[in-house]
Amino acid sequence: MNKYKNLIPAFSGILFLLTAVFAVAHAWLAGIHKYDMSLSFSSYVGLSRLTSIVWFIAAVIIIPAMIFYLSGSDICAVRKAVYGVVFLCIAGTALFPFNCFSGSPTALTCNIHNYFAIGLMLATTVSFVLAAIMSKSNKQRITAVCSIIYAVVFIVLYFTGSMPLFRTFFIWENLFIILLLINLHMEQFSEISK
């Protein structure tokens, strides 16, 4: 991969974080859920039509950029398929915003969003496992193993309804997405087994 193409995961991470900051700042400045870290990124985004549109635009930029980043790479078809599921789930969260806390909630939209969000969490974890198994680079393998440990803790706490997780869910969830982007960034340092 060339050096400019290798900047795409960092660019995507910055765009994602700017979107998160915008969504939270928009809510807090409006006096909604002020200083509340229990809401997810999606919940903050779904609080207003403007933040939902901003996330949709960000996703429309990030997804094709990441597909371009992975195009021509030496990653095996299975791993590309898993990343495809990850990108599909990201698109699903943007197309079906989690507007359950907004003034006009739509139960169907919230449910569809939740399916995509859970799918994203699970597909991302699978991508970490495949990176740990298939990578020829120790740097990439270590990053993947650390991400797996985080993902397992996150998933166990999520499905057991852990209060410490849900009180600070915004932080946990965003770190999960940042780990996905770090693992995507690490693809440039490894020749992947076919």
C-alpha positions as a Markdown table, in Angstrom:
| # | Residue | x | y | z |
|---|---|---|---|---|
| 1 | Met | 0.0 | 0.0 | 0.0 |
| 2 | Asn | 1.3 | 3.5 | -0.7 |
| 3 | Lys | 1.9 | 6.0 | 2.1 |
| 4 | Tyr | -1.2 | 8.2 | 1.3 |
| 5 | Lys | -3.5 | 5.2 | 1.1 |
| 6 | Asn | -2.1 | 4.1 | 4.5 |
| 7 | Leu | -3.4 | 7.3 | 6.1 |
| 8 | Ile | -7.0 | 6.3 | 5.4 |
| 9 | Pro | -7.6 | 4.5 | 8.7 |
| 10 | Ala | -6.2 | 7.5 | 10.7 |
| 11 | Phe | -8.4 | 9.8 | 8.6 |
| 12 | Ser | -11.4 | 7.6 | 9.2 |
| 13 | Gly | -10.7 | 7.6 | 13.0 |
| 14 | Ile | -10.4 | 11.3 | 13.1 |
| 15 | Leu | -13.7 | 11.7 | 11.2 |
| 16 | Phe | -15.4 | 9.2 | 13.5 |
| 17 | Leu | -14.1 | 11.0 | 16.6 |
| 18 | Leu | -15.1 | 14.4 | 15.3 |
| 19 | Thr | -18.6 | 13.1 | 14.6 |
| 20 | Ala | -18.8 | 11.7 | 18.1 |
| 21 | Val | -17.6 | 15.0 | 19.6 |
| 22 | Phe | -20.1 | 16.9 | 17.5 |
| 23 | Ala | -23.0 | 14.7 | 18.5 |
| 24 | Val | -22.2 | 14.9 | 22.2 |
| 25 | Ala | -21.5 | 18.7 | 22.1 |
| 26 | His | -24.8 | 19.2 | 20.2 |
| 27 | Ala | -26.7 | 17.4 | 22.9 |
| 28 | Trp | -24.9 | 18.9 | 25.9 |
| 29 | Leu | -25.2 | 22.5 | 24.6 |
| 30 | Ala | -28.9 | 21.8 | 24.2 |
| 31 | Gly | -29.0 | 20.6 | 27.8 |
| 32 | Ile | -29.9 | 17.0 | 26.8 |
| 33 | His | -28.2 | 14.2 | 28.7 |
| 34 | Lys | -25.5 | 16.5 | 29.9 |
| 35 | Tyr | -22.4 | 14.7 | 31.0 |
| 36 | Asp | -24.1 | 11.4 | 30.5 |
| 37 | Met | -21.6 | 8.7 | 29.5 |
| 38 | Ser | -24.2 | 5.9 | 29.7 |
| 39 | Leu | -25.5 | 6.7 | 26.3 |
| 40 | Ser | -24.0 | 5.1 | 23.2 |
| 41 | Phe | -22.5 | 6.9 | 20.3 |
| 42 | Ser | -25.6 | 6.0 | 18.3 |
| 43 | Ser | -27.9 | 7.3 | 21.1 |
| 44 | Tyr | -26.2 | 10.7 | 21.0 |
| 45 | Val | -26.3 | 10.7 | 17.2 |
| 46 | Gly | -30.0 | 9.8 | 17.2 |
| 47 | Leu | -31.0 | 12.6 | 19.5 |
| 48 | Ser | -31.4 | 15.0 | 16.5 |
| 49 | Arg | -32.0 | 14.9 | 12.8 |
| 50 | Leu | -28.9 | 17.1 | 12.3 |
| 51 | Thr | -26.5 | 14.7 | 14.1 |
| 52 | Ser | -28.1 | 11.7 | 12.3 |
| 53 | Ile | -27.4 | 13.4 | 9.0 |
| 54 | Val | -23.8 | 14.2 | 10.0 |
| 55 | Trp | -23.2 | 10.6 | 11.0 |
| 56 | Phe | -24.7 | 9.4 | 7.7 |
| 57 | Ile | -22.4 | 11.7 | 5.7 |
| 58 | Ala | -19.4 | 10.6 | 7.8 |
| 59 | Ala | -20.3 | 6.9 | 7.2 |
| 60 | Val | -20.7 | 7.6 | 3.4 |
| 61 | Ile | -17.1 | 9.0 | 3.5 |
| 62 | Ile | -15.5 | 6.4 | 5.8 |
| 63 | Ile | -16.9 | 3.2 | 4.3 |
| 64 | Pro | -15.8 | 3.7 | 0.6 |
| 65 | Ala | -12.5 | 5.1 | 1.9 |
| 66 | Met | -11.9 | 1.9 | 4.0 |
| 67 | Ile | -13.0 | -0.3 | 1.1 |
| 68 | Phe | -10.5 | 1.5 | -1.1 |
| 69 | Tyr | -7.8 | 1.1 | 1.6 |
| 70 | Leu | -8.3 | -2.7 | 1.6 |
| 71 | Ser | -8.6 | -3.0 | -2.2 |
| 72 | Gly | -5.6 | -4.5 | -3.7 |
| 73 | Ser | -4.3 | -5.7 | -0.3 |
| 74 | Asp | -3.1 | -9.3 | 0.2 |
| 75 | Ile | -5.8 | -10.1 | 2.7 |
| 76 | Cys | -7.5 | -13.5 | 2.2 |
| 77 | Ala | -11.1 | -13.6 | 1.0 |
| 78 | Val | -12.5 | -14.7 | 4.3 |
| 79 | Arg | -11.0 | -11.7 | 6.1 |
| 80 | Lys | -12.2 | -9.4 | 3.3 |
| 81 | Ala | -15.7 | -10.9 | 3.7 |
| 82 | Val | -15.7 | -10.2 | 7.5 |
| 83 | Tyr | -14.6 | -6.6 | 6.9 |
| 84 | Gly | -17.4 | -6.4 | 4.3 |
| 85 | Val | -19.9 | -7.4 | 7.1 |
| 86 | Val | -18.3 | -4.8 | 9.4 |
| 87 | Phe | -18.7 | -2.1 | 6.8 |
| 88 | Leu | -22.3 | -3.3 | 6.1 |
| 89 | Cys | -23.1 | -3.0 | 9.8 |
| 90 | Ile | -21.6 | 0.5 | 10.0 |
| 91 | Ala | -23.8 | 1.5 | 7.0 |
| 92 | Gly | -26.8 | 0.0 | 8.7 |
| 93 | Thr | -26.3 | 2.0 | 11.8 |
| 94 | Ala | -26.1 | 5.2 | 9.7 |
| 95 | Leu | -29.1 | 4.3 | 7.6 |
| 96 | Phe | -31.2 | 3.4 | 10.6 |
| 97 | Pro | -30.4 | 5.9 | 13.3 |
| 98 | Phe | -31.0 | 5.0 | 16.9 |
| 99 | Asn | -33.6 | 7.7 | 17.5 |
| 100 | Cys | -35.3 | 6.1 | 20.6 |
| 101 | Phe | -34.4 | 9.0 | 22.8 |
| 102 | Ser | -35.4 | 11.7 | 20.3 |
| 103 | Gly | -38.8 | 13.5 | 20.2 |
| 104 | Ser | -40.1 | 11.2 | 17.5 |
| 105 | Pro | -38.8 | 7.7 | 18.2 |
| 106 | Thr | -39.5 | 4.9 | 15.7 |
| 107 | Ala | -39.4 | 1.4 | 17.3 |
| 108 | Leu | -38.7 | -0.3 | 14.0 |
| 109 | Thr | -35.7 | 1.9 | 13.3 |
| 110 | Cys | -34.4 | 1.4 | 16.8 |
| 111 | Asn | -34.7 | -2.4 | 16.5 |
| 112 | Ile | -33.0 | -2.5 | 13.1 |
| 113 | His | -30.2 | -0.2 | 14.3 |
| 114 | Asn | -29.7 | -2.5 | 17.3 |
| 115 | Tyr | -29.3 | -5.6 | 15.1 |
| 116 | Phe | -26.7 | -3.8 | 13.0 |
| 117 | Ala | -24.9 | -2.5 | 16.1 |
| 118 | Ile | -24.7 | -6.0 | 17.7 |
| 119 | Gly | -23.6 | -7.4 | 14.3 |
| 120 | Leu | -20.9 | -4.8 | 14.1 |
| 121 | Met | -19.6 | -5.7 | 17.6 |
| 122 | Leu | -19.5 | -9.4 | 16.8 |
| 123 | Ala | -18.1 | -9.1 | 13.2 |
| 124 | Thr | -15.4 | -6.7 | 14.6 |
| 125 | Thr | -14.5 | -9.4 | 17.2 |
| 126 | Val | -14.3 | -12.0 | 14.4 |
| 127 | Ser | -11.9 | -9.7 | 12.5 |
| 128 | Phe | -9.7 | -9.5 | 15.5 |
| 129 | Val | -9.6 | -13.2 | 15.9 |
| 130 | Leu | -8.8 | -13.8 | 12.2 |
| 131 | Ala | -6.0 | -11.1 | 12.3 |
| 132 | Ala | -4.5 | -12.9 | 15.4 |
| 133 | Ile | -4.6 | -16.3 | 13.6 |
| 134 | Met | -3.6 | -15.3 | 10.1 |
| 135 | Ser | -1.1 | -12.5 | 10.5 |
| 136 | Lys | 2.5 | -13.1 | 9.7 |
| 137 | Ser | 3.5 | -9.9 | 11.6 |
| 138 | Asn | 4.1 | -10.0 | 15.3 |
| 139 | Lys | 3.1 | -6.3 | 15.5 |
| 140 | Gln | -0.2 | -7.0 | 14.0 |
| 141 | Arg | -0.8 | -10.2 | 16.0 |
| 142 | Ile | -0.1 | -8.5 | 19.3 |
| 143 | Thr | -2.5 | -5.7 | 18.4 |
| 144 | Ala | -5.1 | -8.2 | 17.4 |
| 145 | Val | -4.7 | -10.3 | 20.6 |
| 146 | Cys | -5.0 | -7.1 | 22.8 |
| 147 | Ser | -8.1 | -6.2 | 20.9 |
| 148 | Ile | -9.6 | -9.7 | 21.4 |
| 149 | Ile | -9.1 | -9.4 | 25.1 |
| 150 | Tyr | -10.9 | -6.1 | 25.1 |
| 151 | Ala | -13.6 | -7.4 | 22.9 |
| 152 | Val | -14.2 | -10.5 | 25.1 |
| 153 | Val | -14.4 | -8.3 | 28.2 |
| 154 | Phe | -16.8 | -5.9 | 26.4 |
| 155 | Ile | -19.1 | -8.6 | 25.1 |
| 156 | Val | -19.2 | -10.5 | 28.4 |
| 157 | Leu | -20.1 | -7.3 | 30.3 |
| 158 | Tyr | -22.6 | -6.3 | 27.6 |
| 159 | Phe | -24.5 | -9.5 | 27.5 |
| 160 | Thr | -24.5 | -9.9 | 31.3 |
| 161 | Gly | -25.8 | -6.4 | 31.8 |
| 162 | Ser | -22.9 | -5.1 | 33.8 |
| 163 | Met | -23.7 | -1.7 | 35.4 |
| 164 | Pro | -20.0 | -0.4 | 35.3 |
| 165 | Leu | -20.1 | -1.0 | 31.5 |
| 166 | Phe | -23.5 | 0.6 | 31.0 |
| 167 | Arg | -22.7 | 3.6 | 33.2 |
| 168 | Thr | -19.7 | 4.5 | 30.9 |
| 169 | Phe | -20.9 | 2.8 | 27.7 |
| 170 | Phe | -20.0 | 5.8 | 25.5 |
| 171 | Ile | -16.3 | 5.4 | 26.3 |
| 172 | Trp | -16.3 | 1.6 | 26.0 |
| 173 | Glu | -18.1 | 1.6 | 22.7 |
| 174 | Asn | -15.9 | 4.3 | 21.1 |
| 175 | Leu | -12.8 | 2.5 | 22.2 |
| 176 | Phe | -14.1 | -0.7 | 20.5 |
| 177 | Ile | -14.5 | 1.2 | 17.2 |
| 178 | Ile | -11.0 | 2.8 | 17.6 |
| 179 | Leu | -9.5 | -0.7 | 18.1 |
| 180 | Leu | -11.2 | -1.7 | 14.8 |
| 181 | Leu | -9.6 | 1.2 | 13.0 |
| 182 | Ile | -6.2 | 0.5 | 14.6 |
| 183 | Asn | -6.5 | -3.2 | 13.5 |
| 184 | Leu | -7.4 | -2.0 | 10.0 |
| 185 | His | -4.4 | 0.4 | 10.1 |
| 186 | Met | -2.2 | -2.6 | 11.1 |
| 187 | Glu | -3.0 | -4.4 | 7.8 |
| 188 | Gln | -0.3 | -2.3 | 6.1 |
| 189 | Phe | 2.4 | -3.9 | 8.2 |
| 190 | Ser | 1.7 | -7.5 | 7.4 |
| 191 | Glu | 1.5 | -9.9 | 4.6 |
| 192 | Ile | -1.5 | -12.0 | 5.2 |
| 193 | Ser | -1.7 | -15.7 | 4.7 |
| 194 | Lys | -3.9 | -16.7 | 1.8 |
